[in-house]
Amino acid sequence: MITEVEDFYDFESKFYDNLYSSFIDDLIFIKKYGFEPPYCELFSGTGRISRFLENSCGLEINKKMVLGASTRYNAVIGDARMIPFKKHFKTVLIPLNSLNLLDRNSRIEVLRESNRILLDNGKIYLEIMNGFPFEIGNEFLVSEFSDHRNNVSVFITPISEGGRLYFKYRYIINGETVTKKLMIFPISSKEIEEEAKLANLKILHIFGGFNFEEFNAKSDRMIIVMTK
C-alpha cells in the first residue's frame, strides 16, 4: 500500500527540478563552510545539490525521483535508515528539512548511519526547522515556474489535525488544482542535541541561517555541523 509520503514524492517528482532548482542557499553555504569530498547527499531527490559537487553521490528512497535524477551525479535508491554504503565519506549532507519528515527513532537511525559511513574528521551538514516556525492556517507561495508545457505554482499551508502538524500543499498546474499533505515532526535544538549524542556525534556549530547567522530562539531554521 502506498504511503502518504511516497504518494507525495511520486507526484512532486514530475516538477521537482523546475520548482526547486533555484534553491541554492544551502549549496552556497556548503561550499563556503569548506566541507570536503567525497560527499554523500541523503534524501537527494533529483540531485539538486549533488549535481554541483565533484565526487558526490546521492541516496534517495523514491524511485520516481531517482528516475528523474540528473545524469551529472550518482543516484542510488535506498533508505537513509539503512545506508547501503561503507565508511567512505568526508561529508554527509542532509538538506532541506528532510529530518522533519521522520519521527525521533528514525532520525536517530539516520544519524547513526551517517556516522557509520563518515570518515574520521568528516562532517555532517544538517538543515532543519527550529521547532515549527509557522502560523497555522497561513498559506504562502513556495515556488513557481513556467515552461513550454506547464505553468505551475505551489503553495503551503501549515495545518493541525488530530494533534499532529502537517504541510498542506496546493499545486496549481495549468489552471487545475491538486492538493497533497505531509506530516511534519517539529524538532527543537535541545532534541537534536540529544539525538546527535545518542548517535555518537558531536555538534560543532548551530547557525540560524545560511549566512552564518548566530542561532537563537527566534531563528526559523537550524544549520547544523556535526562530527564524530
N, C-alpha and C positions, 0 to 999 in steps of 0.2 A: 504494500500500500504506500503510495507516495506521501511524503510528509509535507507539512506546510512550507518548511524551509526549501525542500527540494523543488516543490512547485514554484515557489517564488523565483529561485535562481534559474530554473528551466525557462521561465518567462523572460527574466532580465537578460539572459544570455543573448537574446535577439538584438538587444540595443546597448549592451554594456559598454563596449568600446566607444561608441558615439556619445553616450551620456557622460562617461566618467574619464575619458582620456585627457581632459583639460585639468583634472585634479592632480596637480604636480607638487603641491606644497610639501608633501611628505618626501617625495623624491629629492627635492632640493635640500631638505633637512638631512636626509641620509647621506648625501654627498658632502655637505658642509661639515657634518659631525666627524666624518672620517672613518666610517665603517669600512671594513676591508673584505675583499673577495677571498674565497668563494662565498656566494650568497645563496641562501635558501629562503624563498618567499612562501609563507604558509597562507592558505586561503587566497591564492594568487589570481583567481578569476581567469581573465584572458591575458594576464601578463602585463597589467597596467604599469607596474614598477619594473619587473624583472627584464622586460624587453630593452630597458635602457641601461642595464648594468652588465658589465662584462663578467664572464664566469659565474653565471647565475642560473638557478633552476627554480621552478615553482611547483608547489603541491596544491592541488585543487580537487575537492571531492565530487563536484558536479561535472558529469561527463559532457554535458552540452557546453559548459563554459570552456572546458579543455578543447573541445572540437572547434570552438571559435577562437582559440588562442593564437596569438601572434607567432609566426614561424621564427621570430627573432629571439626566442628563448625556449628553454627545455621545459615542457609541461608534462607533469606526471599526475595521474589520477590516484588519489589516496586520501586517507583520513589523518588529520593532524594529531589525533589522539594516539595513532599508531603509525608513526612516520616510517616509510619504507626505505630509509637511508641509514648509512652508518655514520660514525663520527667523522666529519669531513669539513665542516663549515666554520668560517671565521665570523660570519654574520647570519643570524636568523631574523627575518622580517615578519612581523605580524601586524599588518596595517589596517586602516580604515574601520576601526571599531569591531573587528572580527570577533574578538573575545566577548563582546557584548551580546553575541548570539548564543552563548554557551552558559550552562549552569556552573556552579563552583567546582564540582568534581571534574567536569570535562575541562574546565580551564586549567586546573592543576595538572591533569594528564597532558595537555598541550605544552605547558611549561616544562614538565619533566622530560617530555620527548625532545623539546627544543634544547634542553640542557644536554641530553644524551648525544645529540648529533653535533654539538658545539665543540670546537677545538679549544684547547687551553688558551686563555686570554682572549677568547672570542667574545662577541657581544650580541645581545638580543635587542632589537628595536620593537617597541610595542606602542600602539596608539589605541586609547580607549576614551570613552566619555567619562567625565568627572561626575559620578552619580547619574542623574537624569536631568540634564540642564535645559529642559524644555517645559513650556506651559501646556498642559493638557488641552487639546481641542484647537490649538492654533496651527493652521495649515501654513506651510511655507514651500516655496519653489526650490527644488534641489538642483535640477539641470534641465536643459532642453537643447534640441538640435533639429536642423532641417537638412535634408539631402534631396537627391533627385527622386527618391521613392517615398520618404517618410517625413512627417512633421511631428515630433514627439516632445512632450513636456512631462516631467514627473514632479509631483508634489507629495509632501509627507505631512501627516497629522499625527502627533503623539496622542494616544488614547489609552484609557484604562478599562479593562474588562475583567470581572471576577477577581479583582485584587492583583491582576498582572498588568504589566505595561507592554504596549505594542507601538510599532510604527505602522500606520495605515498609509499605504502608497496609492496614489491616484495618478494613473497614466492617461494622458490624452494623446491618442495616436490617430492622426489624420481625422480629427474631429470626434472619434469614438473614445469612450471612457472605459478603462479597465481598472479594477481595484484589487489590491493584494495587501496582506499584512504579515508582519514579522514580530515575534515575541522578543522583547529586549530585557536583558538582565543588567540592571544598574550595578556599577562597581565603584566603591569608594577607594580612596588612596590607602586607607588602613587595610581594606580587604586585599588589594593587590599586593601590598607589602607582605601580608600573612601568606598569601598563596605563593609568592615568589620564594619565601622562606621554606615552605613545605616542598617546593621543587628544588631545593638546594641551590637557589640563585640569590645573588646579591644585587640590590638596586644601586646603581651608580648615580643616576640623575633622574629627577622627575621635573619636566618642563611643563609650563602652562600653555605652550603654543609652539608653532613651527619656527618662530623667530627667536627661540631660546628664552622666552619669557619665563620669569620666576613663577613657579606654581603656587597657587593659593586657593582657598576655599571657593572663591568666585570664578576660578578658571573653568571654562566649559569643556576642556579636554586635558588629558594627561599624555604627554610624550615621554615614554619611559625607556631608559637604557639599563639593561641588566647584564651581568656576567656571572661566571661560575663562582 
